[in-house]
Amino acid sequence: TFATEAPQQLTSQRSLYRSRILLAISIDDIKKLRAMTGAGLADVKKALTEAEGDFDKAKELLRERGLAIAAKRSDRETSNGCVLVKSVDGFAAMIALKCETDFVANGADFIALTQSILDAAIAAKAKDIEAVKELTLADGQKVQDAVTQRSGITGEKMELDGYLTLEGENIEIYNHMAKNTLCTMVQTNKPAAEQGHLVAMQVAAMKPVALDAQSIDPKILDEEYKTAVEKSKLEQVQKFVDMKLKKAGLNPNLVDSEDHIESNMSKGWLTQEQADEARKIIADAKVEGEANLKMPMIEGIAKGRVEKFKKENCLVDQEFQFGDGDKATVAQWLAKQDKDLKIVAFQRFTLVAD
């Protein structure tokens, strides 16, 4: 009898002990720890109970839970989040705190955490994301610990990303539609708040990759040129194939893929003989067309495409989207406002696929 009653008695005693601890934990204690950690009410009560009312131990339990959840979800994709931007006394920065769902991203606590991290980064004039992670927030927590803890609270993977800065005077910032998904910063060579703001909107809308042609990474231009050469080759060969098909009295649009050929045969738009003839013409014409490519012409077309890429992707050469409809480039529009006004630098970060 003793052997069967002892475990039941022990369990009952433990239950009574935990109940007394829970009764001893006041609502003020729960509010205090919740304010310190941002954890949910149920999580705070559970941690305080397990820690027998010890605040430091309860905080550690919440932190460990966050680490466990973060580790468990480390392979998850963080495609949502919050992007914020701020400028103070000649130092501007933007940062993204990423998460898994827009539900968490739009939460007031998540946005507040992102803002507190950005505030700390601005105050410290942090140079890179690693420096930001080591900063201490106003509540005494390290940035990385705060992110891990929030991950534990929400049950989602979270990570810092996209920390960008600008230093100096005349920096204008822009949070696109105040949605916290796309932010930009633009710096001018002289005070120009209105013009700088409009150019920041241009950066958001037209996603330039560089300030001007001289600023583009040569590797990007090399890759664009190679891509343009291959695209131009394919186009010239296809033109030759289409010419051969038309000469044979076949519509190129009906035989531009094997799936199309089969589909058009089933619809009665092509006979079997026409399909076989088209396949042979296409195969032969591709070989002949590739053999007769004129490389000087191909290279000329490719260079033209690279120039078009520069015009579309260099900020100062883009058509300005917020002017008077006169097709002026950003540089030309700025010159109309002030002949000496120029863009010095810009930054852009978005969570939305461009």
N, C-alpha and C positions, 0 to 999 in steps of 0.2 A: 504493500500500500504506500509506504514512504517513497519508494522508487518512482511510482507513477504520480504522486501528488507533488513531489518536490519541484519538478520542472514547471508544472502549472502554477505553483505558488510563486516561483521565481519570475515567471512571465507576468503574473498579476502585479507583483511588486514593481517590476520595471515599468509597466504600464501606468501604475499609480505615480511613480517617480517622474515620468515624462509629463504626465498630466499636471503635476505640481509645478514643473519647470515652465510649461506653457502658460499656466495661470500667473506665474511670477513675471512673465514677459509682458510688459505693458504695451499699450497701443503706441505710446510715445517712443518706446524702444524700436518698435517695428517701423514707425515713421522715420526715425533717425537713421536706421540702417538702410532703409529704402532710398532716402535722400542721398546717403553716402555712396550707394552702389548703383542706384537706378533699377535694381532688380524688382521683379513682380512681388506682389503681396504674399502669395502662397510660397514663393521661393524664399523670401525673407523669413517668414514664420518657421519654415522647415529648417533653414540654416541656423537660426537662433535656438531652436529647440535641440537640434543635434549638438550645437556648441554649448548647450546648457547656459545660455544667456551671455556667453563670452563674445563680445563684438569682434575682436580681432580674429578669433577662430571662425566665426560666422562669415566674415569677409573672405577668409581663406577658402572656406568651403564653397562659397559662391564662385570664387576665382577658379578653383579646381574643376567645378562643374562646367565653367566656360571653356577651359582648356580641353576637357574631355569631348565636349560637343564640337569644338573647332577641329580637333584631330579627327573625329569621326566623319566630319563633312568636308575634309580638306580637298577632296576631289570634285566637289560641287562647283558649278559655274556661277560666278557672281556677275550677272548681266544687268543688275539694277543698282541703285545707290543714290547718293546725294553729292552733287558738285557745288561748291560754294567758292566765292571770290571776295577778296577784301584788300583795301589799300589804306595804309597809314604812314604818314611822314616819310614818303619817298621809298616805301617798300610795299610791294603788292604781291599777293600769292593766291593761288587757287589750289584746292585739294578735293579729291574724291574719296569718299568712304563707300565701298561697294558691298552689296549684299545680294541675296538670291531673288527676292520678290519685291515688287513695287509696293505691296502692302506695308512691309517693314520700312522701305525707303521713304515712304511718305509719312511715317510716324513722327510725332513731335519730338520724342526722346532721341530718335536716330538723327534727326536734323540738328537737334541741340548738341549732340555729341560731336557731329561733324563741325559745327560752328565753334565749339570749345577747342577742338584740335586746331582749327585754322587760327583762332585767336592766339593760341599758344605759339604757333609757328610764326605768326606776324610779330608777336612780342619778342621772340628770340631771333628773328630774322634768319630762320633756319634755311640752309642752302639746298638740302635734298631730303628725300623721303626717309632715309635712314636716320638723319638728324631729328626729324619730326617724331619718329617712333620712340626716341629716347627722351623726349620732353616730358615734363611733369605738368599735369593740368591743375586748375585752380583748386580742385578737391583733394590734391595730393597724390592722385594716381598717375602712373606712367601711361603715356598714350597707348602703347601696345597692350598694356594690361586692361585699360578701359575698353578697347575694341574687343579683346578676348572675352571680357565679362559681358559686354552687350551681346556677343554671339551666344553666350550661354543662356542669356535671358530670352532671346528671341528663338533660339534653336536653329539659326541660320549661319552659314559661313559668312564671314566678313573680312575685308582686307582694305588697307589703304592703297591708293593708287593715284597717279596723275598729279603729283605735286609739281607745280610750275611757278616761277617767280619772275618779277621784273623789279629793277632798282633804279631810282632816280626820280626826277620831277616829271610833272605833266603826264601822269598815268590815269587813264580812264578805264573803268571796269564795267562789265555787262553780264547779267545773269538772264539768259534768254527766256522771256515771258515769265520770269520768276518761278520757273518750274524745277530748278536745281538739277538739271540734266545737261546743260550746256553753258559754259562760261567763257568769256574772253577778256583779254587785257590789251590795251593799245597805249603806246607811249609816243608822244610827239616831241619835237625839238624845242617847242615853246608853248606857253599856255594856250590851250584851244579846247576847252571842255566840251563845247557843243560838237565841234568837228570830230574830236577824238571819240566821243560817244557814238556818233554815226558810223565812224570807221570800225569801231568795236562791233557794231551791229552787222556791218559788211563782213567782218571776219567770221561771225557766227553763221551768216547765211551762205557765204561763198567758199568757206573752208580752204583758204590759201595754204600752200605748203611752205612758202618762203616769202620774205619781204620783197625781194627782187631777183632777177635772173642770176646775179652774182652770188646770191645767198643760197641757191639751191645746191644740195649735196651733189657733187659730180657723179656719184654712184647712181643717184636717182636718174640723172640725165642719161647716163650710159644705158641703164636698164630701159628707159623710155625709148631710146634710139633703137636698141636691139628689138624691142617689141614692135616698134613702128616698121622696121625692116621686114620682119616676119609677116606682119599683117599686110604690108604692101605686096609682098611676094604672093601671098594667098589670093589677094584681090586680083592681081594681074593674071594669075593662072586661071582663076574662076571666069574672068572676062573672056579668056581664050576658049575655055570650055563652053561657055554660053554661046559664043560666036559659032563654034562648030555644030552645036545642037540646032541652032536656028537655021544654019545652012542645010541641015538634014530635014528641016521642016518640023522639028520637035520643040515644044514649049519648055524652056529651062525650068520654069516654076513647077512643072508637073513631075520633074525627075531630079529635084535637088537633094533628095535623100532616099535611101532604100525604103524607109517607112512610107515616104510619099509615093514612091513608085507602086508599092504593094497596095496602098490605099486607093490610088487613082485607077489601078487595074480593076479592083473590086467594084469601083463605081462605074466602070465602063468607059472611063476617059482615056485609057491607054489599052492597046492590045498587047498580047504577050510579045509579038514581034517588035513592036515599038519599044517596049521595055528592054528587051534584049539588045536592040540597036542602041538605045540610049546608054545602057551600061557600058557597051564596048566603046562608044564615042567618048564617054567621060573618062574611062581608063586610059585610052590612047592620048586624048587631048591633054590630060594632066601631065603625062610624061613629056609630051612635045612642048607644052607650055613652060614647064620647069626648065627644060633644056635651053629654051630661047629667051629666058628672062634677061632684060637689059639692066644690069646692075647700076650704071650711072643714073638711070631714071628712077630705079627703086630707092637709091640713096637720096636722091633729090626729094622724093615724096616723103621719105622718112624724116629728113631734116625739117621739112615744112610742118610735119606733125609735131615734132619736138618744139618748134617755135610756137605752135598753137597751144601746146601743153604749158609753156612758159606764160603765155598771155592769160590763160585760164587759171593758172595756179600761183602766180606771183601777185601778191596783194596790190602793189602799186600799178600793175598793168591790167588788173581786172576792170571790167566795166563797173562803174560805181552804181549801186542799186538804189541809193537814196538821194539822188540829185534831182535835177530839173528835167530829166528825160532827154538830155542832149548827147547821150552815148559817150560821155567823158569817162576816162579812166580815173582810178582813185587819185593818182598823182596829178592829173589835169584838174580834177575837181578841187583838190587841196590848193593848187596854185591859184585858182580863181578866188578862193577865200582869202589867201595871203600868199604872195609870191614866194615867201621864204619858209612856208609851213611844210614840214615833212614828217613822215612816220619814221620813228627810230627803231621800234621793235614791237612785236605782238606775241601773244600766247593764246592758245585755244585748247580746250579739253571738253570732250563730250562722252556721255555714256550711250548715246543713241547712235546706231549704225548709220554712217553717212552714205 
